[in-house]
Amino acid sequence: MKVLISGASVAGPVLAYWLHRYGFEPTIVERTPAMRHGLGGHAVDLFGPASEVARRMGRWDAIEAARTRIESMTIERFGKRPVHIDLSRLYAGIASGHVEILRGELTKVLYDATRDSTEYLFGDSITSLNDDGAGVDVSFESGEERRFDLVIGADGMHSNVRRLVFGPEESMRRPLGGYLAVYSMPAVLGLGDRMLGHLSVDRLCGAYGVHQTGQERATFLFRTPHELRYDYRDKDEQKALLRKEFRDYGWKVPQLLEHLDSADDFYFDSISQITLDTWQRGRIALVGDAGFCPAPAVGGGTSLAVVTAYILAGELAAARSDPPSGLRNYERAIRRLVDLSRGIGPRVMRSIIPTGPGAVRLMPIAAAAVPKLPIAVQRFIWSQNAAGKALTSVPLPDYSDLTRAPRAV
């Protein structure tokens, strides 16, 4: 059975890995060229069930070796003393099996796990899909036309597959009022394994060291009273927006913005959710941010993508002779997880981007206090918050009896 997956970031390769293990023939189409896989992107987290999926893939050691290694964070504020936070102890208290890793590093690990068992079509994209009930005819930008048994959109918040099948993004995007910008720059702040941030009302900015490259990564999170209008593919327009928002900020922002134009891995997007009532139609389905983005940087989307891709592959394998039934079973299996995940973003937005002076004063103090609590208490707190509840709401199924003998492409 041939499955086309659009998107080669996180959900796509995880899905391809497990589909191959179950005897399917996966193909991944990715708009960007292969050389984009590397050390770019912002830091993401893998929690509990997502970490277990990585272990079952045999990739946990590679992921741990690539972790960010940021051990501490200093938060500065105008007119107040700096607050120091022990991140190593905080991460230990979040959950067992937690790791923070650059998105580009994670993508590389997943690509290496699938490159010999999956057909990759880099530099191409889907232009049309025709599901006739027995299969899906696909046209590509390259002019090629092919037929697949299933098509899965794993192509992120601005999913091309979702647009072609479910309609325009505007009808299903829920802005949370914030924006995220990330890019690499020279190590002008000398941070090493530290993170340095500055907090004010509706603003959080700073940088952290990247041990693999010796560079630093600038990060900006901010909230606006009105939604910004821009082309999500126009990097120059996005850079101009970022400069406008922080042009009078002060602190070390001028040093950070000095390297904005030379950054070749600049990322900018709204902190928004994707909300659909269904993630499958016939022989076409969505997974990860394409179907249910809980919000970039604040919603646990990477862990959600890993877990849902694993479940999708397993449900398709369990219903091998009836793929549409497998897609419906997948939707039922993940619905509670997705519904709970939608509560993460708004809560985290309120806690990490202060809405008023009181939050600016108290948030760093609370963040510094948590790592000083006993690990057991920290883990209880984690289990009671939105992210902890969501990611433990669906027991990770065991589909090992469905695996078949490995076969190279």
C-alpha positions as CSV (number, residue, x, y, z in Angstrom):
1,M,0.0,0.0,0.0
2,K,1.5,3.3,-1.1
3,V,1.2,6.3,1.2
4,L,2.1,9.9,0.2
5,I,3.1,12.1,3.2
6,S,3.4,15.9,2.7
7,G,6.0,17.4,5.1
8,A,9.4,16.2,6.2
9,S,9.7,17.9,9.6
10,V,8.6,15.8,12.6
11,A,5.2,14.1,12.1
12,G,6.0,13.1,8.5
13,P,9.2,11.1,9.2
14,V,7.7,9.5,12.3
15,L,4.7,8.4,10.4
16,A,6.9,7.1,7.5
17,Y,9.1,5.2,9.9
18,W,6.2,3.3,11.4
19,L,4.4,2.8,8.2
20,H,7.5,1.1,6.7
21,R,7.7,-1.1,9.8
22,Y,4.1,-2.2,9.2
23,G,4.8,-3.1,5.5
24,F,3.5,0.1,3.8
25,E,5.5,2.0,1.1
26,P,5.8,5.6,2.3
27,T,6.8,8.6,0.1
28,I,7.5,12.0,1.6
29,V,7.2,15.2,-0.5
30,E,8.8,18.3,1.0
31,R,8.8,21.8,-0.5
32,T,12.2,22.8,0.8
33,P,15.5,21.2,-0.3
34,A,17.3,18.6,1.7
35,M,20.1,20.9,2.8
36,R,17.6,22.8,5.0
37,H,17.7,19.9,7.5
38,G,20.3,20.8,10.1
39,L,20.8,23.1,13.1
40,G,18.1,25.7,12.4
41,G,14.8,26.2,14.1
42,H,13.9,27.0,17.6
43,A,14.2,24.6,20.6
44,V,11.3,22.1,21.0
45,D,10.5,19.6,23.8
46,L,9.7,15.9,23.8
47,F,7.8,14.8,26.8
48,G,6.7,11.3,28.2
49,P,4.8,9.5,25.5
50,A,6.7,11.2,22.6
51,S,10.0,10.2,24.2
52,E,8.8,6.6,24.4
53,V,8.0,6.7,20.7
54,A,11.5,7.8,20.0
55,R,12.8,4.9,22.2
56,R,10.7,2.4,20.2
57,M,12.2,3.9,17.1
58,G,15.7,3.3,18.5
59,R,16.5,7.0,18.2
60,W,16.5,8.1,21.8
61,D,20.3,8.0,22.2
62,A,20.7,10.2,19.1
63,I,18.1,12.7,20.4
64,E,19.6,12.9,23.9
65,A,23.1,13.5,22.4
66,A,21.7,16.4,20.4
67,R,19.9,18.1,23.3
68,T,20.4,21.8,23.8
69,R,22.3,21.5,27.1
70,I,21.0,24.8,28.4
71,E,21.5,24.5,32.1
72,S,20.4,27.9,33.5
73,M,18.4,31.0,32.6
74,T,18.7,34.6,33.8
75,I,15.6,36.8,33.5
76,E,16.2,40.6,33.6
77,R,13.6,43.3,33.9
78,F,13.7,47.1,33.7
79,G,14.5,48.5,37.2
80,K,14.6,45.1,39.0
81,R,17.2,42.6,40.0
82,P,18.0,39.6,37.7
83,V,16.4,36.3,38.6
84,H,18.4,33.1,38.0
85,I,16.6,29.8,37.3
86,D,18.2,26.3,37.5
87,L,16.8,24.8,34.2
88,S,18.6,21.4,34.7
89,R,16.6,20.8,37.9
90,L,13.4,22.2,36.4
91,Y,13.6,19.9,33.4
92,A,14.3,16.9,35.7
93,G,11.1,17.8,37.5
94,I,8.9,18.2,34.4
95,A,8.6,14.5,33.6
96,S,10.7,11.4,33.1
97,G,12.1,11.2,29.6
98,H,12.0,14.9,28.9
99,V,14.5,16.4,26.4
100,E,14.9,19.8,24.8
101,I,16.3,19.8,21.2
102,L,16.6,22.2,18.3
103,R,13.9,21.5,15.8
104,G,16.5,21.1,13.0
105,E,18.4,18.6,15.0
106,L,15.3,16.5,15.7
107,T,14.4,16.7,12.0
108,K,17.8,15.4,11.1
109,V,17.6,12.5,13.5
110,L,14.2,11.5,12.1
111,Y,15.4,11.9,8.5
112,D,18.4,9.7,9.2
113,A,16.0,7.1,10.6
114,T,13.9,7.0,7.4
115,R,16.2,8.0,4.5
116,D,16.9,4.3,3.6
117,S,13.3,3.1,3.9
118,T,11.3,6.1,2.5
119,E,11.2,7.8,-0.9
120,Y,11.9,11.5,-0.4
121,L,10.8,14.1,-3.0
122,F,12.6,17.3,-2.0
123,G,11.9,20.6,-3.7
124,D,8.4,19.7,-4.8
125,S,4.8,20.2,-3.6
126,I,1.3,18.9,-4.2
127,T,-0.9,21.0,-6.5
128,S,-4.1,18.8,-6.7
129,L,-5.7,15.8,-5.1
130,N,-8.4,13.6,-6.5
131,D,-9.8,10.9,-4.2
132,D,-12.0,8.6,-6.2
133,G,-12.7,6.2,-3.3
134,A,-10.2,3.6,-4.4
135,G,-7.1,5.8,-4.4
136,V,-5.9,9.3,-4.7
137,D,-4.5,10.9,-7.9
138,V,-1.9,13.4,-7.1
139,S,-0.4,16.2,-9.2
140,F,2.9,17.9,-8.2
141,E,4.4,21.3,-9.0
142,S,7.2,19.5,-10.9
143,G,4.5,18.3,-13.4
144,E,4.6,14.7,-12.2
145,E,1.4,12.8,-11.7
146,R,1.1,9.7,-9.5
147,R,-1.5,7.6,-7.7
148,F,-1.4,6.6,-4.0
149,D,-3.6,4.5,-1.7
150,L,-3.5,7.3,0.9
151,V,-2.4,10.9,1.3
152,I,-1.4,12.4,4.7
153,G,-0.9,16.1,5.3
154,A,2.0,16.5,7.8
155,D,3.0,19.9,6.5
156,G,2.6,22.2,9.4
157,M,0.3,25.0,10.5
158,H,0.1,26.4,6.9
159,S,-0.6,22.9,5.5
160,N,-1.0,22.7,1.7
161,V,-2.9,19.4,2.0
162,R,-5.4,20.9,4.4
163,R,-6.0,23.9,2.1
164,L,-6.6,21.6,-0.9
165,V,-9.0,19.3,1.0
166,F,-10.5,21.1,3.9
167,G,-10.5,24.7,2.8
168,P,-8.7,28.0,3.4
169,E,-6.7,28.4,6.6
170,E,-8.5,31.5,7.8
171,S,-11.6,29.5,8.5
172,M,-9.9,27.2,11.0
173,R,-7.1,29.3,12.5
174,R,-7.5,30.7,16.0
175,P,-5.0,33.5,16.8
176,L,-3.9,33.6,20.5
177,G,-2.7,37.2,20.1
178,G,1.1,36.5,20.1
179,Y,4.0,36.1,17.8
180,L,7.3,34.2,17.8
181,A,10.6,35.1,16.0
182,V,13.8,33.0,16.1
183,Y,17.1,33.2,14.3
184,S,20.8,32.4,14.7
185,M,23.5,35.0,15.2
186,P,27.2,35.1,16.3
187,A,27.9,34.5,20.0
188,V,28.0,38.2,20.8
189,L,26.6,37.7,24.3
190,G,29.0,34.9,25.3
191,L,26.2,32.8,26.7
192,G,27.7,29.3,26.4
193,D,25.2,26.9,28.0
194,R,23.1,29.7,29.4
195,M,19.9,31.5,28.4
196,L,19.5,35.2,28.9
197,G,16.0,36.8,28.7
198,H,14.4,40.1,29.3
199,L,10.8,40.5,30.4
200,S,8.3,43.3,30.2
201,V,4.6,43.8,29.6
202,D,3.6,41.9,26.4
203,R,7.3,41.2,25.6
204,L,9.8,38.4,26.2
205,C,13.1,38.5,24.3
206,G,16.6,37.1,24.7
207,A,19.0,34.5,23.4
208,Y,20.6,31.2,24.3
209,G,23.8,29.4,23.3
210,V,23.9,26.6,20.7
211,H,26.8,24.3,21.6
212,Q,26.8,22.5,18.2
213,T,27.7,25.6,16.3
214,G,29.2,28.0,18.8
215,Q,26.5,30.5,17.8
216,E,23.6,32.0,19.8
217,R,19.9,31.9,18.9
218,A,17.9,35.1,19.4
219,T,14.2,34.7,20.4
220,F,11.4,37.1,20.5
221,L,7.9,36.5,21.9
222,F,5.4,39.3,21.9
223,R,1.7,40.1,22.1
224,T,-0.2,42.7,20.1
225,P,-3.7,44.1,20.6
226,H,-4.6,43.6,16.9
227,E,-3.7,40.8,14.6
228,L,-0.7,41.6,12.3
229,R,-1.2,41.2,8.6
230,Y,1.7,39.8,6.6
231,D,2.6,37.1,4.0
232,Y,3.9,34.1,6.0
233,R,6.4,33.3,3.1
234,D,7.8,36.9,2.9
235,K,10.8,36.9,5.3
236,D,11.7,40.5,4.5
237,E,8.3,41.7,5.5
238,Q,8.4,39.7,8.7
239,K,11.8,41.1,9.6
240,A,10.5,44.6,9.1
241,L,7.6,43.8,11.5
242,L,9.9,42.5,14.1
243,R,12.1,45.6,13.9
244,K,9.1,47.8,14.2
245,E,7.8,46.0,17.3
246,F,11.2,46.2,19.2
247,R,12.8,49.4,17.7
248,D,12.5,51.3,21.0
249,Y,12.8,48.4,23.4
250,G,16.4,49.1,24.7
251,W,18.2,46.4,26.8
252,K,20.4,44.2,24.4
253,V,17.8,44.2,21.6
254,P,19.9,46.5,19.3
255,Q,22.7,43.9,19.5
256,L,20.2,41.1,18.6
257,L,18.6,43.0,15.8
258,E,22.0,43.9,14.3
259,H,22.3,40.3,13.0
260,L,18.7,39.9,11.8
261,D,19.3,40.6,8.1
262,S,22.2,38.2,7.9
263,A,20.3,35.3,9.5
264,D,19.6,32.5,7.0
265,D,17.3,30.5,9.4
266,F,14.9,33.3,10.4
267,Y,11.5,32.0,11.6
268,F,8.5,34.2,12.3
269,D,4.9,33.2,12.8
270,S,1.8,34.0,14.8
271,I,1.0,31.9,17.9
272,S,-2.2,30.4,16.6
273,Q,-4.2,27.2,16.9
274,I,-5.7,25.1,14.1
275,T,-9.1,23.9,15.0
276,L,-11.0,21.4,12.9
277,D,-13.8,19.0,13.8
278,T,-12.4,16.2,11.7
279,W,-9.0,15.3,10.4
280,Q,-9.9,12.8,7.7
281,R,-11.9,12.7,4.5
282,G,-12.0,9.5,2.6
283,R,-8.4,8.5,1.9
284,I,-6.9,11.8,2.9
285,A,-6.0,12.8,6.5
286,L,-4.0,15.3,8.6
287,V,-1.5,14.8,11.4
288,G,0.4,17.0,13.7
289,D,0.3,20.8,13.3
290,A,-1.5,20.4,9.9
291,G,-4.5,19.1,11.7
292,F,-4.5,20.4,15.2
293,C,-1.6,22.8,15.9
294,P,-2.0,23.7,19.6
295,A,0.2,26.9,19.1
296,P,3.9,27.2,18.1
297,A,6.4,27.5,21.0
298,V,3.7,27.4,23.7
299,G,1.5,24.3,23.0
300,G,3.6,21.1,23.1
301,G,3.0,20.6,19.4
302,T,6.2,18.6,18.7
303,S,5.3,15.9,21.3
304,L,1.7,15.9,20.0
305,A,3.0,15.5,16.4
306,V,5.2,12.5,17.4
307,V,2.5,10.7,19.4
308,T,-0.3,11.2,16.8
309,A,1.9,10.1,13.9
310,Y,2.7,6.9,15.8
311,I,-1.0,6.2,16.5
312,L,-2.0,7.0,12.9
313,A,0.5,4.5,11.5
314,G,-0.7,1.8,14.0
315,E,-4.4,2.3,13.3
316,L,-3.7,2.1,9.5
317,A,-1.8,-1.1,10.1
318,A,-4.6,-2.5,12.3
319,A,-7.2,-1.8,9.5
320,R,-4.8,-2.7,6.7
321,S,-7.5,-3.9,4.2
322,D,-9.8,-0.9,4.9
323,P,-7.7,2.4,5.0
324,P,-10.6,4.8,5.5
325,S,-11.7,2.8,8.5
326,G,-8.1,3.1,9.9
327,L,-8.3,6.8,9.5
328,R,-11.6,7.0,11.4
329,N,-10.2,4.8,14.2
330,Y,-7.1,7.1,14.3
331,E,-9.4,10.2,14.7
332,R,-11.3,8.5,17.6
333,A,-8.1,7.4,19.3
334,I,-6.5,10.9,19.4
335,R,-9.6,13.1,19.9
336,R,-9.3,13.5,23.7
337,L,-5.6,14.2,23.4
338,V,-6.2,16.9,20.8
339,D,-9.1,18.4,22.7
340,L,-7.0,18.7,25.9
341,S,-4.0,20.0,23.9
342,R,-6.1,23.0,22.8
343,G,-6.0,24.2,26.4
344,I,-2.2,24.4,26.6
345,G,-1.5,27.4,24.4
346,P,-3.8,30.0,26.0
347,R,-2.6,29.1,29.5
348,V,1.1,29.2,28.6
349,M,0.7,32.5,26.7
350,R,-0.7,34.1,29.9
351,S,2.2,32.8,32.0
352,I,5.3,33.4,29.8
353,I,4.2,36.7,28.1
354,P,3.2,39.0,31.0
355,T,-0.1,40.9,30.6
356,G,0.7,43.5,33.3
357,P,3.3,44.8,35.7
358,G,2.2,42.3,38.4
359,A,3.0,39.4,36.2
360,V,6.4,40.9,35.2
361,R,7.2,41.1,38.9
362,L,6.0,37.7,40.1
363,M,6.5,35.3,37.1
364,P,10.3,35.1,37.4
365,I,10.1,34.6,41.1
366,A,7.7,31.7,40.7
367,A,9.8,30.2,37.9
368,A,12.9,30.3,40.1
369,A,11.1,28.8,43.1
370,V,9.8,25.7,41.3
371,P,13.2,24.0,40.7
372,K,13.9,24.3,44.5
373,L,11.0,22.0,45.3
374,P,11.4,18.2,45.7
375,I,11.4,16.4,42.4
376,A,8.3,14.5,43.4
377,V,6.4,17.7,44.1
378,Q,7.6,19.2,40.8
379,R,6.3,16.2,38.9
380,F,3.0,16.4,40.7
381,I,2.7,20.0,39.6
382,W,3.6,19.0,36.0
383,S,0.9,16.3,36.0
384,Q,-1.7,18.8,37.0
385,N,-1.1,21.4,34.4
386,A,-2.6,21.5,30.9
387,A,0.4,20.0,29.1
388,G,0.9,17.2,31.6
389,K,-2.7,16.2,31.5
390,A,-3.0,16.3,27.7
391,L,0.1,14.2,27.0
392,T,-0.9,11.5,29.5
393,S,-4.5,11.4,28.5
394,V,-4.1,8.7,25.9
395,P,-2.1,5.6,26.9
396,L,0.5,4.8,24.2
397,P,-0.8,1.8,22.3
398,D,1.5,-1.2,21.5
399,Y,1.3,-2.1,17.8
400,S,4.4,-4.3,17.8
401,D,2.4,-7.4,16.7
402,L,1.7,-5.6,13.4
403,T,5.3,-5.1,12.4
404,R,6.7,-6.8,9.3
405,A,10.2,-7.7,8.2
406,P,12.3,-4.6,7.2
407,R,12.5,-3.8,3.5
408,A,14.8,-1.1,2.0
409,V,13.5,1.2,-0.7
